Amino acid sequence: MKQAEIKNLSAGDIQAKLAELKTQYSKLKLAHKISPIENPIQIRDLRRSIARLNTELTTKQQ
């Protein structure tokens, strides 16, 4: 997700998206450990999206 998309979300939406991305990230990491996935850059992108969501959530809660 892009930063502009994240800024438009409410705190509840961010938490829901964060939970969804975290489960997707863990599944992708497990799949990559079992057999290499076609595009391992997806793992990095998911990790960065999770970090962006966490950052925005922290700023909205202050």
NORMOQUI-V479971 format. One line per field, one symbol per residue. burial: # if it has 16 or more other C-alpha atoms within 10 Angstrom, else .. Layout:
burial: ???
This chain:
burial: .....#....#..#..##..#...#..##.............#..#..##.##..##.....
